Amino acid sequence: MTASPARYEIRVEGVLGEDLSAWLDRLRAACDRSGAGIPRVVPDQPALHELLGRVRDLGLCLISVQRAR
């Protein structure tokens, strides 16, 4: 089975500054009262896990991971 790219939104608590955004591959984060939403197209599950590992390594509080339809 070949995985195709999928769009995800990862929500973390708080606001991401430019330094954190750069560490997450220059992702653009949309911030609101409930935290920061990081939209991202990932090519496969290993890439998603790598991104989540970066969120963990930064010590960010993960709120949710949602696959866009």
PDB file with one MODEL, atoms N, CA, C and O in Angstrom:
MODEL        1
ATOM      1  N   MET A   1       0.847  -1.185   0.000  1.00  0.00           N
ATOM      2  CA  MET A   1       0.000   0.000   0.000  1.00  0.00           C
ATOM      3  C   MET A   1       0.889   1.243   0.000  1.00  0.00           C
ATOM      4  O   MET A   1       1.754   1.384   0.865  1.00  0.00           O
ATOM      5  N   THR A   2       0.689   2.123  -0.937  1.00  0.00           N
ATOM      6  CA  THR A   2       1.451   3.354  -1.037  1.00  0.00           C
ATOM      7  C   THR A   2       0.659   4.487  -0.410  1.00  0.00           C
ATOM      8  O   THR A   2      -0.498   4.718  -0.761  1.00  0.00           O
ATOM      9  N   ALA A   3       1.287   5.189   0.518  1.00  0.00           N
ATOM     10  CA  ALA A   3       0.624   6.320   1.165  1.00  0.00           C
ATOM     11  C   ALA A   3       0.732   7.542   0.265  1.00  0.00           C
ATOM     12  O   ALA A   3       1.762   7.777  -0.366  1.00  0.00           O
ATOM     13  N   SER A   4      -0.326   8.302   0.217  1.00  0.00           N
ATOM     14  CA  SER A   4      -0.294   9.545  -0.539  1.00  0.00           C
ATOM     15  C   SER A   4      -0.210  10.711   0.440  1.00  0.00           C
ATOM     16  O   SER A   4      -0.579  10.563   1.606  1.00  0.00           O
ATOM     17  N   PRO A   5       0.263  11.854  -0.011  1.00  0.00           N
ATOM     18  CA  PRO A   5       0.348  13.009   0.875  1.00  0.00           C
ATOM     19  C   PRO A   5      -1.023  13.363   1.452  1.00  0.00           C
ATOM     20  O   PRO A   5      -2.051  13.213   0.791  1.00  0.00           O
ATOM     21  N   ALA A   6      -1.014  13.826   2.675  1.00  0.00           N
ATOM     22  CA  ALA A   6      -2.253  14.224   3.347  1.00  0.00           C
ATOM     23  C   ALA A   6      -2.014  15.527   4.094  1.00  0.00           C
ATOM     24  O   ALA A   6      -0.903  15.812   4.541  1.00  0.00           O
ATOM     25  N   ARG A   7      -3.069  16.303   4.220  1.00  0.00           N
ATOM     26  CA  ARG A   7      -2.990  17.581   4.937  1.00  0.00           C
ATOM     27  C   ARG A   7      -3.448  17.371   6.376  1.00  0.00           C
ATOM     28  O   ARG A   7      -4.493  16.771   6.627  1.00  0.00           O
ATOM     29  N   TYR A   8      -2.659  17.869   7.306  1.00  0.00           N
ATOM     30  CA  TYR A   8      -2.968  17.775   8.731  1.00  0.00           C
ATOM     31  C   TYR A   8      -2.928  19.157   9.346  1.00  0.00           C
ATOM     32  O   TYR A   8      -2.254  20.055   8.841  1.00  0.00           O
ATOM     33  N   GLU A   9      -3.654  19.322  10.443  1.00  0.00           N
ATOM     34  CA  GLU A   9      -3.481  20.508  11.275  1.00  0.00           C
ATOM     35  C   GLU A   9      -3.127  20.020  12.660  1.00  0.00           C
ATOM     36  O   GLU A   9      -3.867  19.259  13.283  1.00  0.00           O
ATOM     37  N   ILE A  10      -1.991  20.470  13.122  1.00  0.00           N
ATOM     38  CA  ILE A  10      -1.513  20.125  14.449  1.00  0.00           C
ATOM     39  C   ILE A  10      -1.744  21.336  15.327  1.00  0.00           C
ATOM     40  O   ILE A  10      -1.271  22.428  15.011  1.00  0.00           O
ATOM     41  N   ARG A  11      -2.464  21.163  16.425  1.00  0.00           N
ATOM     42  CA  ARG A  11      -2.728  22.272  17.337  1.00  0.00           C
ATOM     43  C   ARG A  11      -1.898  22.104  18.589  1.00  0.00           C
ATOM     44  O   ARG A  11      -1.860  21.034  19.198  1.00  0.00           O
ATOM     45  N   VAL A  12      -1.231  23.191  18.960  1.00  0.00           N
ATOM     46  CA  VAL A  12      -0.432  23.204  20.174  1.00  0.00           C
ATOM     47  C   VAL A  12      -0.879  24.374  21.046  1.00  0.00           C
ATOM     48  O   VAL A  12      -1.453  25.351  20.566  1.00  0.00           O
ATOM     49  N   GLU A  13      -0.603  24.245  22.324  1.00  0.00           N
ATOM     50  CA  GLU A  13      -0.967  25.289  23.266  1.00  0.00           C
ATOM     51  C   GLU A  13      -0.004  26.456  23.126  1.00  0.00           C
ATOM     52  O   GLU A  13       1.198  26.267  22.937  1.00  0.00           O
ATOM     53  N   GLY A  14      -0.541  27.654  23.220  1.00  0.00           N
ATOM     54  CA  GLY A  14       0.296  28.844  23.197  1.00  0.00           C
ATOM     55  C   GLY A  14       0.498  29.412  21.805  1.00  0.00           C
ATOM     56  O   GLY A  14      -0.202  29.057  20.858  1.00  0.00           O
ATOM     57  N   VAL A  15       1.466  30.298  21.707  1.00  0.00           N
ATOM     58  CA  VAL A  15       1.770  31.009  20.473  1.00  0.00           C
ATOM     59  C   VAL A  15       3.180  30.627  20.050  1.00  0.00           C
ATOM     60  O   VAL A  15       4.088  30.560  20.880  1.00  0.00           O
ATOM     61  N   LEU A  16       3.360  30.377  18.766  1.00  0.00           N
ATOM     62  CA  LEU A  16       4.692  30.054  18.253  1.00  0.00           C
ATOM     63  C   LEU A  16       5.373  31.311  17.762  1.00  0.00           C
ATOM     64  O   LEU A  16       4.843  32.011  16.899  1.00  0.00           O
ATOM     65  N   GLY A  17       6.531  31.601  18.298  1.00  0.00           N
ATOM     66  CA  GLY A  17       7.319  32.724  17.826  1.00  0.00           C
ATOM     67  C   GLY A  17       8.049  32.354  16.544  1.00  0.00           C
ATOM     68  O   GLY A  17       8.001  31.206  16.104  1.00  0.00           O
ATOM     69  N   GLU A  18       8.716  33.317  15.954  1.00  0.00           N
ATOM     70  CA  GLU A  18       9.432  33.068  14.702  1.00  0.00           C
ATOM     71  C   GLU A  18      10.526  32.029  14.867  1.00  0.00           C
ATOM     72  O   GLU A  18      10.776  31.243  13.953  1.00  0.00           O
ATOM     73  N   ASP A  19      11.190  32.014  16.031  1.00  0.00           N
ATOM     74  CA  ASP A  19      12.264  31.046  16.252  1.00  0.00           C
ATOM     75  C   ASP A  19      11.733  29.615  16.263  1.00  0.00           C
ATOM     76  O   ASP A  19      12.359  28.717  15.699  1.00  0.00           O
ATOM     77  N   LEU A  20      10.587  29.397  16.899  1.00  0.00           N
ATOM     78  CA  LEU A  20       9.991  28.057  16.910  1.00  0.00           C
ATOM     79  C   LEU A  20       9.448  27.681  15.548  1.00  0.00           C
ATOM     80  O   LEU A  20       9.574  26.533  15.121  1.00  0.00           O
ATOM     81  N   SER A  21       8.851  28.629  14.870  1.00  0.00           N
ATOM     82  CA  SER A  21       8.336  28.369  13.534  1.00  0.00           C
ATOM     83  C   SER A  21       9.470  27.969  12.594  1.00  0.00           C
ATOM     84  O   SER A  21       9.300  27.071  11.769  1.00  0.00           O
ATOM     85  N   ALA A  22      10.615  28.622  12.709  1.00  0.00           N
ATOM     86  CA  ALA A  22      11.764  28.278  11.870  1.00  0.00           C
ATOM     87  C   ALA A  22      12.251  26.869  12.185  1.00  0.00           C
ATOM     88  O   ALA A  22      12.636  26.130  11.279  1.00  0.00           O
ATOM     89  N   TRP A  23      12.235  26.494  13.451  1.00  0.00           N
ATOM     90  CA  TRP A  23      12.691  25.158  13.841  1.00  0.00           C
ATOM     91  C   TRP A  23      11.751  24.086  13.313  1.00  0.00           C
ATOM     92  O   TRP A  23      12.154  22.940  13.114  1.00  0.00           O
ATOM     93  N   LEU A  24      10.509  24.459  13.089  1.00  0.00           N
ATOM     94  CA  LEU A  24       9.524  23.526  12.526  1.00  0.00           C
ATOM     95  C   LEU A  24       9.421  23.716  11.013  1.00  0.00           C
ATOM     96  O   LEU A  24       8.326  23.663  10.454  1.00  0.00           O
ATOM     97  N   ASP A  25      10.536  23.932  10.363  1.00  0.00           N
ATOM     98  CA  ASP A  25      10.600  24.061   8.905  1.00  0.00           C
ATOM     99  C   ASP A  25       9.820  25.252   8.371  1.00  0.00           C
ATOM    100  O   ASP A  25       9.136  25.148   7.352  1.00  0.00           O
ATOM    101  N   ARG A  26       9.920  26.353   9.044  1.00  0.00           N
ATOM    102  CA  ARG A  26       9.276  27.598   8.595  1.00  0.00           C
ATOM    103  C   ARG A  26       7.767  27.443   8.394  1.00  0.00           C
ATOM    104  O   ARG A  26       7.197  27.975   7.441  1.00  0.00           O
ATOM    105  N   LEU A  27       7.151  26.724   9.284  1.00  0.00           N
ATOM    106  CA  LEU A  27       5.699  26.540   9.187  1.00  0.00           C
ATOM    107  C   LEU A  27       5.008  27.828   9.590  1.00  0.00           C
ATOM    108  O   LEU A  27       5.475  28.550  10.471  1.00  0.00           O
ATOM    109  N   ARG A  28       3.934  28.099   8.961  1.00  0.00           N
ATOM    110  CA  ARG A  28       3.110  29.246   9.333  1.00  0.00           C
ATOM    111  C   ARG A  28       2.045  28.753  10.300  1.00  0.00           C
ATOM    112  O   ARG A  28       1.280  27.839   9.991  1.00  0.00           O
ATOM    113  N   ALA A  29       2.008  29.359  11.451  1.00  0.00           N
ATOM    114  CA  ALA A  29       1.051  28.955  12.467  1.00  0.00           C
ATOM    115  C   ALA A  29      -0.020  30.037  12.608  1.00  0.00           C
ATOM    116  O   ALA A  29       0.284  31.228  12.683  1.00  0.00           O
ATOM    117  N   ALA A  30      -1.267  29.603  12.644  1.00  0.00           N
ATOM    118  CA  ALA A  30      -2.379  30.517  12.881  1.00  0.00           C
ATOM    119  C   ALA A  30      -2.734  30.422  14.362  1.00  0.00           C
ATOM    120  O   ALA A  30      -3.089  29.351  14.853  1.00  0.00           O
ATOM    121  N   CYS A  31      -2.638  31.531  15.061  1.00  0.00           N
ATOM    122  CA  CYS A  31      -2.874  31.528  16.502  1.00  0.00           C
ATOM    123  C   CYS A  31      -4.225  32.143  16.836  1.00  0.00           C
ATOM    124  O   CYS A  31      -4.652  33.127  16.232  1.00  0.00           O
ATOM    125  N   ASP A  32      -4.882  31.537  17.814  1.00  0.00           N
ATOM    126  CA  ASP A  32      -6.114  32.091  18.360  1.00  0.00           C
ATOM    127  C   ASP A  32      -6.140  31.785  19.852  1.00  0.00           C
ATOM    128  O   ASP A  32      -5.130  31.350  20.405  1.00  0.00           O
ATOM    129  N   ARG A  33      -7.259  32.001  20.505  1.00  0.00           N
ATOM    130  CA  ARG A  33      -7.346  31.791  21.951  1.00  0.00           C
ATOM    131  C   ARG A  33      -7.094  30.344  22.374  1.00  0.00           C
ATOM    132  O   ARG A  33      -6.670  30.089  23.501  1.00  0.00           O
ATOM    133  N   SER A  34      -7.351  29.414  21.483  1.00  0.00           N
ATOM    134  CA  SER A  34      -7.192  28.005  21.848  1.00  0.00           C
ATOM    135  C   SER A  34      -5.805  27.456  21.532  1.00  0.00           C
ATOM    136  O   SER A  34      -5.547  26.277  21.773  1.00  0.00           O
ATOM    137  N   GLY A  35      -4.905  28.281  20.999  1.00  0.00           N
ATOM    138  CA  GLY A  35      -3.548  27.829  20.721  1.00  0.00           C
ATOM    139  C   GLY A  35      -3.143  28.134  19.298  1.00  0.00           C
ATOM    140  O   GLY A  35      -3.735  28.986  18.635  1.00  0.00           O
ATOM    141  N   ALA A  36      -2.126  27.429  18.835  1.00  0.00           N
ATOM    142  CA  ALA A  36      -1.592  27.633  17.490  1.00  0.00           C
ATOM    143  C   ALA A  36      -1.929  26.435  16.623  1.00  0.00           C
ATOM    144  O   ALA A  36      -1.746  25.288  17.029  1.00  0.00           O
ATOM    145  N   GLY A  37      -2.424  26.712  15.420  1.00  0.00           N
ATOM    146  CA  GLY A  37      -2.704  25.659  14.463  1.00  0.00           C
ATOM    147  C   GLY A  37      -1.619  25.648  13.406  1.00  0.00           C
ATOM    148  O   GLY A  37      -1.346  26.666  12.772  1.00  0.00           O
ATOM    149  N   ILE A  38      -1.001  24.494  13.220  1.00  0.00           N
ATOM    150  CA  ILE A  38       0.082  24.364  12.266  1.00  0.00           C
ATOM    151  C   ILE A  38      -0.418  23.508  11.103  1.00  0.00           C
ATOM    152  O   ILE A  38      -0.478  22.284  11.228  1.00  0.00           O
ATOM    153  N   PRO A  39      -0.774  24.122   9.982  1.00  0.00           N
ATOM    154  CA  PRO A  39      -1.214  23.336   8.832  1.00  0.00           C
ATOM    155  C   PRO A  39      -0.004  22.761   8.111  1.00  0.00           C
ATOM    156  O   PRO A  39       1.014  23.438   7.968  1.00  0.00           O
ATOM    157  N   ARG A  40      -0.106  21.546   7.667  1.00  0.00           N
ATOM    158  CA  ARG A  40       1.045  20.929   7.004  1.00  0.00           C
ATOM    159  C   ARG A  40       0.593  19.778   6.126  1.00  0.00           C
ATOM    160  O   ARG A  40      -0.240  18.968   6.532  1.00  0.00           O
ATOM    161  N   VAL A  41       1.142  19.707   4.926  1.00  0.00           N
ATOM    162  CA  VAL A  41       0.960  18.543   4.066  1.00  0.00           C
ATOM    163  C   VAL A  41       2.159  17.650   4.314  1.00  0.00           C
ATOM    164  O   VAL A  41       3.304  18.078   4.175  1.00  0.00           O
ATOM    165  N   VAL A  42       1.892  16.412   4.680  1.00  0.00           N
ATOM    166  CA  VAL A  42       2.978  15.465   4.916  1.00  0.00           C
ATOM    167  C   VAL A  42       2.887  14.335   3.891  1.00  0.00           C
ATOM    168  O   VAL A  42       1.790  13.895   3.547  1.00  0.00           O
ATOM    169  N   PRO A  43       4.028  13.869   3.406  1.00  0.00           N
ATOM    170  CA  PRO A  43       4.018  12.857   2.350  1.00  0.00           C
ATOM    171  C   PRO A  43       3.588  11.478   2.827  1.00  0.00           C
ATOM    172  O   PRO A  43       3.059  10.690   2.043  1.00  0.00           O
ATOM    173  N   ASP A  44       3.813  11.171   4.121  1.00  0.00           N
ATOM    174  CA  ASP A  44       3.492   9.830   4.614  1.00  0.00           C
ATOM    175  C   ASP A  44       3.498   9.832   6.142  1.00  0.00           C
ATOM    176  O   ASP A  44       3.795  10.851   6.766  1.00  0.00           O
ATOM    177  N   GLN A  45       3.170   8.696   6.736  1.00  0.00           N
ATOM    178  CA  GLN A  45       3.106   8.585   8.194  1.00  0.00           C
ATOM    179  C   GLN A  45       4.464   8.822   8.865  1.00  0.00           C
ATOM    180  O   GLN A  45       4.506   9.487   9.900  1.00  0.00           O
ATOM    181  N   PRO A  46       5.572   8.310   8.325  1.00  0.00           N
ATOM    182  CA  PRO A  46       6.854   8.617   8.976  1.00  0.00           C
ATOM    183  C   PRO A  46       7.140  10.122   9.053  1.00  0.00           C
ATOM    184  O   PRO A  46       7.697  10.596  10.043  1.00  0.00           O
ATOM    185  N   ALA A  47       6.764  10.862   8.027  1.00  0.00           N
ATOM    186  CA  ALA A  47       6.962  12.318   8.049  1.00  0.00           C
ATOM    187  C   ALA A  47       6.085  12.970   9.116  1.00  0.00           C
ATOM    188  O   ALA A  47       6.507  13.922   9.773  1.00  0.00           O
ATOM    189  N   LEU A  48       4.874  12.462   9.287  1.00  0.00           N
ATOM    190  CA  LEU A  48       3.989  12.985  10.338  1.00  0.00           C
ATOM    191  C   LEU A  48       4.597  12.724  11.712  1.00  0.00           C
ATOM    192  O   LEU A  48       4.589  13.607  12.570  1.00  0.00           O
ATOM    193  N   HIS A  49       5.118  11.532  11.924  1.00  0.00           N
ATOM    194  CA  HIS A  49       5.731  11.198  13.208  1.00  0.00           C
ATOM    195  C   HIS A  49       6.981  12.034  13.461  1.00  0.00           C
ATOM    196  O   HIS A  49       7.260  12.402  14.603  1.00  0.00           O
ATOM    197  N   GLU A  50       7.730  12.335  12.415  1.00  0.00           N
ATOM    198  CA  GLU A  50       8.898  13.202  12.553  1.00  0.00           C
ATOM    199  C   GLU A  50       8.478  14.599  12.993  1.00  0.00           C
ATOM    200  O   GLU A  50       9.104  15.188  13.874  1.00  0.00           O
ATOM    201  N   LEU A  51       7.425  15.130  12.387  1.00  0.00           N
ATOM    202  CA  LEU A  51       6.920  16.444  12.763  1.00  0.00           C
ATOM    203  C   LEU A  51       6.435  16.450  14.209  1.00  0.00           C
ATOM    204  O   LEU A  51       6.703  17.392  14.955  1.00  0.00           O
ATOM    205  N   LEU A  52       5.725  15.403  14.602  1.00  0.00           N
ATOM    206  CA  LEU A  52       5.252  15.304  15.988  1.00  0.00           C
ATOM    207  C   LEU A  52       6.429  15.178  16.957  1.00  0.00           C
ATOM    208  O   LEU A  52       6.363  15.671  18.084  1.00  0.00           O
ATOM    209  N   GLY A  53       7.495  14.526  16.523  1.00  0.00           N
ATOM    210  CA  GLY A  53       8.697  14.444  17.347  1.00  0.00           C
ATOM    211  C   GLY A  53       9.314  15.814  17.565  1.00  0.00           C
ATOM    212  O   GLY A  53       9.824  16.103  18.648  1.00  0.00           O
ATOM    213  N   ARG A  54       9.272  16.655  16.547  1.00  0.00           N
ATOM    214  CA  ARG A  54       9.781  18.025  16.686  1.00  0.00           C
ATOM    215  C   ARG A  54       8.936  18.813  17.685  1.00  0.00           C
ATOM    216  O   ARG A  54       9.469  19.567  18.499  1.00  0.00           O
ATOM    217  N   VAL A  55       7.616  18.633  17.617  1.00  0.00           N
ATOM    218  CA  VAL A  55       6.725  19.292  18.579  1.00  0.00           C
ATOM    219  C   VAL A  55       7.104  18.845  19.990  1.00  0.00           C
ATOM    220  O   VAL A  55       7.196  19.670  20.900  1.00  0.00           O
ATOM    221  N   ARG A  56       7.322  17.547  20.173  1.00  0.00           N
ATOM    222  CA  ARG A  56       7.719  17.004  21.476  1.00  0.00           C
ATOM    223  C   ARG A  56       9.055  17.577  21.913  1.00  0.00           C
ATOM    224  O   ARG A  56       9.200  18.009  23.057  1.00  0.00           O
ATOM    225  N   ASP A  57      10.044  17.586  21.004  1.00  0.00           N
ATOM    226  CA  ASP A  57      11.381  18.065  21.345  1.00  0.00           C
ATOM    227  C   ASP A  57      11.380  19.525  21.783  1.00  0.00           C
ATOM    228  O   ASP A  57      12.215  19.934  22.590  1.00  0.00           O
ATOM    229  N   LEU A  58      10.448  20.308  21.257  1.00  0.00           N
ATOM    230  CA  LEU A  58      10.328  21.713  21.645  1.00  0.00           C
ATOM    231  C   LEU A  58       9.615  21.885  22.984  1.00  0.00           C
ATOM    232  O   LEU A  58       9.585  22.985  23.537  1.00  0.00           O
ATOM    233  N   GLY A  59       9.040  20.800  23.506  1.00  0.00           N
ATOM    234  CA  GLY A  59       8.331  20.884  24.777  1.00  0.00           C
ATOM    235  C   GLY A  59       6.968  21.539  24.648  1.00  0.00           C
ATOM    236  O   GLY A  59       6.413  22.017  25.637  1.00  0.00           O
ATOM    237  N   LEU A  60       6.419  21.566  23.430  1.00  0.00           N
ATOM    238  CA  LEU A  60       5.102  22.165  23.225  1.00  0.00           C
ATOM    239  C   LEU A  60       4.015  21.213  23.706  1.00  0.00           C
ATOM    240  O   LEU A  60       4.158  19.994  23.609  1.00  0.00           O
ATOM    241  N   CYS A  61       2.948  21.768  24.217  1.00  0.00           N
ATOM    242  CA  CYS A  61       1.811  20.964  24.662  1.00  0.00           C
ATOM    243  C   CYS A  61       0.912  20.679  23.458  1.00  0.00           C
ATOM    244  O   CYS A  61       0.287  21.592  22.918  1.00  0.00           O
ATOM    245  N   LEU A  62       0.849  19.430  23.045  1.00  0.00           N
ATOM    246  CA  LEU A  62       0.039  19.021  21.903  1.00  0.00           C
ATOM    247  C   LEU A  62      -1.432  18.978  22.296  1.00  0.00           C
ATOM    248  O   LEU A  62      -1.800  18.319  23.269  1.00  0.00           O
ATOM    249  N   ILE A  63      -2.272  19.680  21.541  1.00  0.00           N
ATOM    250  CA  ILE A  63      -3.716  19.686  21.802  1.00  0.00           C
ATOM    251  C   ILE A  63      -4.407  18.666  20.909  1.00  0.00           C
ATOM    252  O   ILE A  63      -5.204  17.861  21.390  1.00  0.00           O
ATOM    253  N   SER A  64      -4.107  18.693  19.597  1.00  0.00           N
ATOM    254  CA  SER A  64      -4.765  17.769  18.689  1.00  0.00           C
ATOM    255  C   SER A  64      -4.004  17.629  17.377  1.00  0.00           C
ATOM    256  O   SER A  64      -3.196  18.480  17.006  1.00  0.00           O
ATOM    257  N   VAL A  65      -4.288  16.528  16.689  1.00  0.00           N
ATOM    258  CA  VAL A  65      -3.793  16.303  15.333  1.00  0.00           C
ATOM    259  C   VAL A  65      -5.007  15.886  14.520  1.00  0.00           C
ATOM    260  O   VAL A  65      -5.651  14.884  14.829  1.00  0.00           O
ATOM    261  N   GLN A  66      -5.319  16.649  13.487  1.00  0.00           N
ATOM    262  CA  GLN A  66      -6.487  16.349  12.662  1.00  0.00           C
ATOM    263  C   GLN A  66      -6.096  16.259  11.204  1.00  0.00           C
ATOM    264  O   GLN A  66      -5.377  17.110  10.681  1.00  0.00           O
ATOM    265  N   ARG A  67      -6.581  15.215  10.556  1.00  0.00           N
ATOM    266  CA  ARG A  67      -6.371  15.088   9.118  1.00  0.00           C
ATOM    267  C   ARG A  67      -7.500  15.818   8.397  1.00  0.00           C
ATOM    268  O   ARG A  67      -8.679  15.572   8.652  1.00  0.00           O
ATOM    269  N   ALA A  68      -7.123  16.710   7.503  1.00  0.00           N
ATOM    270  CA  ALA A  68      -8.126  17.462   6.736  1.00  0.00           C
ATOM    271  C   ALA A  68      -8.699  16.554   5.645  1.00  0.00           C
ATOM    272  O   ALA A  68      -8.004  15.695   5.102  1.00  0.00           O
ATOM    273  N   ARG A  69      -9.932  16.755   5.350  1.00  0.00           N
ATOM    274  CA  ARG A  69     -10.586  15.942   4.313  1.00  0.00           C
ATOM    275  C   ARG A  69     -10.662  16.700   3.023  1.00  0.00           C
ATOM    276  O   ARG A  69     -11.179  16.182   2.033  1.00  0.00           O
TER     277      ARG A  69
ENDMDL
END
